[in-house]
């Protein structure tokens, strides 16, 4: 209990990262100062946070993603941290990074729980505000609109992808979304994961 309160108190003092100011006339790329494998792309004056695939790091001098051994980057989720803090991992709800000073430790939430940045801890899935966007991991050129993904804190909702944008849908009536067959089924045919609504 003391650890949870301590972690929550440190999470409350974290400073939000402000996206770069983008020139509306120029497309550009900017490193995320808190995460080596993320960067901002600026297009028509709008900054969009991007993540390098396959655990690669963003190299601002070459404006590309490359393996960590080839990119001089020392920032991470715990850079500049003193004490204990729990940090969300971008687009992942089932794990988080626990920072002990500047040392990161990736931890996994127990079954039926998801990480919630507000609490700075894993909470019952139905109580978490964490949202994963499965569409970011899909190639928009080959994505099938008939592919359904679960909403992690719900047993009735699912996601379809409109390119990189998630569109949330709800199973009708008493049906529930089966993560086993990726479609809505009778509630008698599927046991919902613990902690879901």
N, C-alpha and C positions, 0 to 999 in steps of 0.2 A: 504494500500500500504506500509506504514511504517512497519507494522507487517510482511508482506511478506519479505521485504528486511532484516529485523532484523533476522527472522527465517533462511533465506538463508545464511546470513553471519555466523551464528552459525553452521549451517550444514556443511559449508565449512571447519571448524576447527576440525571436528570429526576425531578421529584416527581409522583407519581400524584395525580390529582384525586379527592377524596373526594366522593361524591354527598351531597346535602343530607339532613338528618334529616327525615323526613316525619311529620306528625301523622296518626294513623290515622283521625281523625274528620273531617279536612278535605282536600279535593282542592286542590292548588296547583301553581304553576309557578315554576321558578327558573332563571335564566340559567346557562349553563356558563361559569365564569370564564376558561376558556382558549380558547373558540371562539365567535365571534359568531353562527354559524348553528346552534348547538345549545342545548338547554335540557333541564331535567329536569321531568318531570311526576310529581307525587306523587298516588297513588291507593291508598287503604287501607293507608297506611304504607309503600308501596314506591316508591322513586325509579327512574324509567325514563328513560334518555337518549334524547332525540328530536332529529331533524334537520329544520330548515326546508327545504321543497322549493325547487327552482329557484334555489339560491344566495342565498336570502333570509336576513336576520338576524332574530334573536329580540329583540323589544322588550319588556322586563320591565315597563315602565310601562303599556303597553297590553295585555300578555299575548297577543301575536300575532306572526306572522312578516310582515315587510314588506321592500321593496327596501332595499338597504344605504343609499341616499341619504336615506331617511327614518328611519334608526335610528342614534342616537348610540352607536356601539360601536367601541372601538379595540383590543380584545383580539384576539389571533390566536394561531396555533400558536407564534410566535416571541416573544411578549410576555415580557419579563424575561430573555430568553436572552442570554448573553455567550459569544462564541467561535463554534464550529461545532457544529451538532447536526442530526441527521436525525430528523424526526417523521413518524409514520404519519398518514395521512388516514383519518378514520373511514369504515369500510365500503368502502374502496378498497385493493386490493392491488397494482395495476399502477403506481401513482404514490406519491410521498411529497413532503414539504416539507423542503428543506434550509434551515436557518436559519444565516445569517451575522450574528452578533449578533442584532438584532431584525428583520432583513430576510429575508422569506420568498421562496424560489424553488421553484416546483413543478417537479419533475423526474419523468420517466417511465422506468420500468424497461425494459431491453432485452427483446426477444422471448425467451420461455422463462424469464424471471426474474420474481419477485414481491418486493415489499418485505417485510422481516421486521424487526420492532422489536427483537428480541433481538440481531440482528447490526448493526442500524442501517444496513442497506444492502440492495440487491437481491441475492437469492441464487437459485440454481436453483429453479424452481417447486416441485419435489418436496421441497425442504429448507425451504420457508417454512411458518411456522405461521399466516400471515395468512389470515383467513377473511372472505369477503364474503357478506353476506346479501342475495341478490337480492329476497327477499320484502319488504324495507323499501321498495322502489321500486314495489311493486305495490299497486293499490287492492284491499283485501280484499273489497270489495263486488262487484267484477267479476272477481276472480282466478279463473282456471280451474285446477282441480287437475291437469289434464292438460298444463300447461305445465311443461317441464323446463328447468333451468338448469345450466350446467357448474360443477363444483368445479374451481377454477382450477389447483390443483396436481396434478390427477389426470386420467387419460384414461379411467378405468373408472367414476368416480363422477359422480352428478348430483344435483340438488336439486329437490324439489317443495315447494310452499308450502302449509302449513296456516295460513291467514290470514297473519300476519307472521312465523311461525316456519318456518325451513328444516328440511326433513326430508331427510336424505342417503340416497340409494339407490345400489346398485352394479349395473352391467350384469352379466348372467349369463355364465358360461363364458368363452369367448375374445372375446366381443363388447366393443366399446369405445363410449364416448359420443361421438357426432359433434356438434361445435358448429355444423356447417353445417346439419344437418337436425334438431337437438335431439332425438335419440333414439339408442338403442343400435343399432349396426350391426356387421357382420362386420369383424374387424380388418383384413381385406384391402381393405375399401372406404373406409377412412379413415386418414389419416396423423396420428398424435397430435402435438399441439404440442410443440416442443422443451422439454426440462426437466421434462416431466410423467412421472408414474409409470404 
